């Protein structure tokens, strides 16, 4: 009887381990911009392995100040083992802030903190900028963007879909 219970418990544990974790999906927010450690911030783009990604752009807009700030993650970084394996034909492109972009982020945060009551009113968008795309993908480029803003939280998916670069 004990052996049967042990085998059942082991089978249940193995089934739980074999189940792929649900991907976390959420948005990048104003509070994230204020809280992120620039050394941790990473963007990962999953796309066709033949595509070169130039940058991931974080666009921060302050409607209250009528201002816009752009930060580019362009520094290639190692693929993090916490990202899911790339399916056949696809590859992760991981990018970090350069030293200049890190300085920009710190300056933007200080300026916004001195002029706004808090980060809640900020509008943040993120986009990938492909550099080289094979002709057969121009009309339908598969893209998924994940971000790392906190090592404890891990990676989260901003979005995924197919881009038409003809527009």
N, C-alpha and C positions, 0 to 999 in steps of 0.2 A: 504494500500500500504506500509506504514512504517513497519507494522508488518510483511508483507511478505518479505521485504528486510532484516529485522532483523533476521527472521528465516533462510533465505538463507545464510546470513553472519555467523550465528551461526552454521549452518550445515557445511559450508566450513571450519570453524575454528575447529570443532570437527573432520572432516575428516583429516585435517592436523595433528592434535594431535594424531590421531589413527594410522597414518602412521609411521612405524618404521624408525628411522633415519638410513641413509646409514652408514655402518661401515667405519671408516677411516682406510685405509690401506696405510702403508708406511714402509720405512726401518729405522733402527736405524743407525745414521751416526756419523762420527768423531766429527762434531760440537755439536751433542747431548751429546757426552761423555764429552766434555769440558764445556758445559753449564748446565748440569743437577745438581740439588740440590740432594745430596745423600739421604737426608731425604725424598725426594719425590719419588725417583726411586722405581718403583714396577713392578713386572712381574706377570701376571695372566695366568694360564694355564687352559684351559677348556678341560676336558677329562672325561673318564668314572669315575663314582663316586667311584668305587672300587680301583682305581689306586692311589698310593702314589707318589708324586713328591718329589724327593730329592733336586733338585736345578734347577735354570735357569742359564745358563752360558753365559756370555758376553765375547766374544773372540775379542780382539783388536789387529790387526796386523799393523805394520808399515813397509811396504816394503823398505822405504828409510833408515830405521835404521836396517833392518833385525832383528826385535824383535817382540815378541808376549807377550801379557798380558792377563791374565784370571781373571775375577771377577765372583764370584758366589753369586746369590741371594738365600739364604737358610733360612732366618729368616721368619717363618710364620707370615702373617699379615691378618688383617680382610678383608673380601670381601667388596669391594667398591660398594656402591649402584649405582654408575654410570655405572658399567658393566651391560650388558644385562642379563636378567634372564637365568639361565642354563636350557636347555631342560631336560625333564625326563631322568633319568639315567646318566646324566652328572653332573659335579660339577666344580666350580672354585677353584683353588688352588692359593692363592696369596702369593707372597714371596717378601721380602725386603732385603736390604743389612744388614749384621750384623755389629757390631762396627769394627771388623777387616777388613771386606770387604770395609767398608766406608773409612777407613784409606788407604787401597790399592788403591781405586779409586782416592783419593786426591793425593797420592804420584805419581801414574802413570800420572795423568794430569800435575803435576808440572814438572816431568821429560820430558814428551813429549813437553810441552810448551818451555822448555829450549833448546831442541834439534831440534825442527822442526819449520818451518816458520808458520805453521798453521795446523789445524786438517783435512784439505780437503783430504789428501792422505791416511788417515787411512782406513783400511778395518775392518768392524765390522760385526760379525755374532752372532746370538743368538740361543741357543738350550735348550730344556728341557731335564732333566735327570730323567726319571722315576725310582723309587726305587722298588716298588712292583707292579707287573702287573699280573692279572689273566691269566692262561694258554690260555684261549679262546681268549685273545686279543693280544697275542704275534705276530701274523702275520698281525694284522690290528688294531693298536691302534689309536683311533681318538684323535687328538691334535690340539688345537688352542692356539697361544701365543699372548697375548696383553701386551703392555707396557704403563706405565705412566712415562713420563719424565718431564712434565710440567702440573701443575694443571689447568692452563688456557686453554691449548690445550685439556686436558683430555686423555683418553685412546685411543690407536690406535692399530690396528691388524697388527702384523708382518706377520702372515701366518697361514694357517690351512690346515690340510690334514690328511692322514693316514700313520702311521709309521709301517714298518715291522721290528720288533726287532730281527728277526732271523739272520740278516746280521751283 
